[in-house]
Amino acid sequence: MKEKLKITKQALKRWNLKEFRNLKKKQEDVQLKMNSLDLLEEERSLCEEEKTRKIHLQGEFWILVKLNESLLFKKSRIAWAKEGDCNSNLFHLTIN
C-alpha cells in the first residue's frame, strides 16, 4: 500500500507541474494573443475566423483567471490549516 501511495504521489506531482506550474505564463500568452487581435481590429475589421478566435481566447483567459484564483485560495486554506489562526487564542482569552 505504501509503495502504491508513493507511485501515486509521484504521478500527481508530475501532473501538477505539467498543468499548473506555468499557469501565469499561459495567462500572459493568451493576453498577448488577445492584444494582437485587438490591435488588428483597430486597423481593419476582423474576419469570422479571427472573431471566433478572439471569443475563444477570452473564454480561455477567464478560465485561467478563475483557475489561478482557485489555486491561490486553496493554497491559503492549506497554510491556514497548517499554521492555524495566530490571533484566535488571544481572541478567546480576551473574550473569556
C-alpha positions as CSV (number, residue, x, y, z in Angstrom):
1,M,0.0,0.0,0.0
2,K,2.9,2.3,0.9
3,E,4.5,1.8,-2.5
4,K,1.3,2.4,-4.3
5,L,0.8,5.7,-2.5
6,K,4.4,6.7,-3.4
7,I,3.8,6.0,-7.1
8,T,0.5,7.9,-6.9
9,K,2.2,10.9,-5.2
10,Q,4.9,11.0,-7.9
11,A,2.3,10.8,-10.7
12,L,0.3,13.7,-9.1
13,K,3.5,15.8,-8.8
14,R,4.3,15.3,-12.5
15,W,0.7,16.2,-13.4
16,N,0.7,19.3,-11.2
17,L,3.9,20.5,-12.7
18,K,2.6,20.0,-16.2
19,E,-0.8,21.6,-15.6
20,F,-0.3,24.3,-13.1
21,R,3.3,25.3,-13.0
22,N,3.1,27.8,-15.9
23,L,-0.4,29.0,-15.2
24,K,0.6,32.6,-15.0
25,K,2.7,32.3,-18.2
26,K,-0.3,30.7,-20.0
27,Q,-2.5,33.6,-18.9
28,E,0.1,36.1,-20.2
29,D,0.4,34.3,-23.5
30,V,-3.4,34.3,-24.0
31,Q,-3.5,38.0,-23.1
32,L,-0.8,38.8,-25.7
33,K,-2.7,37.0,-28.4
34,M,-5.9,38.9,-27.4
35,N,-4.0,42.2,-27.5
36,S,-2.6,41.4,-31.0
37,L,-6.2,40.7,-32.2
38,D,-7.4,43.9,-30.6
39,L,-4.6,45.9,-32.5
40,L,-5.6,44.1,-35.7
41,E,-9.2,45.0,-35.1
42,E,-8.3,48.7,-34.8
43,E,-6.7,48.6,-38.2
44,R,-9.4,46.7,-40.0
45,S,-12.5,44.6,-39.2
46,L,-11.8,41.0,-38.2
47,C,-12.9,38.1,-40.4
48,E,-15.2,35.4,-38.9
49,E,-12.3,33.1,-38.1
50,E,-10.5,35.9,-36.2
51,K,-13.7,36.9,-34.3
52,T,-14.2,33.2,-33.3
53,R,-10.5,33.0,-32.2
54,K,-10.9,36.2,-30.1
55,I,-14.0,34.8,-28.4
56,H,-12.3,31.5,-27.7
57,L,-9.2,33.4,-26.3
58,Q,-11.5,35.5,-24.0
59,G,-13.1,32.3,-22.6
60,E,-9.7,30.7,-22.2
61,F,-8.4,33.8,-20.4
62,W,-11.3,33.8,-17.9
63,I,-10.9,30.1,-17.2
64,L,-7.2,30.6,-16.4
65,V,-8.0,33.5,-14.2
66,K,-10.6,31.5,-12.2
67,L,-8.2,28.5,-12.0
68,N,-5.4,30.7,-10.7
69,E,-7.8,32.3,-8.1
70,S,-9.0,28.9,-7.0
71,L,-5.5,27.6,-6.7
72,L,-4.4,30.6,-4.6
73,F,-7.4,30.2,-2.4
74,K,-6.7,26.6,-1.8
75,K,-3.1,27.3,-1.0
76,S,-4.1,29.9,1.5
77,R,-6.5,27.5,3.2
78,I,-3.8,24.9,3.4
79,A,-1.4,27.4,5.0
80,W,-4.1,28.4,7.5
81,A,-4.8,24.7,8.3
82,K,-1.1,24.1,8.9
83,E,-0.3,27.3,10.8
84,G,-3.7,28.0,12.3
85,D,-5.1,31.4,13.2
86,C,-2.5,33.1,15.3
87,N,-5.0,35.5,16.9
88,S,-7.7,33.0,17.8
89,N,-6.0,32.1,21.1
90,L,-5.6,35.8,22.0
91,F,-9.2,36.5,21.0
92,H,-10.6,33.7,23.1
93,L,-8.5,34.7,26.1
94,T,-9.7,38.3,25.7
95,I,-13.4,37.3,25.4
96,N,-13.2,34.9,28.4
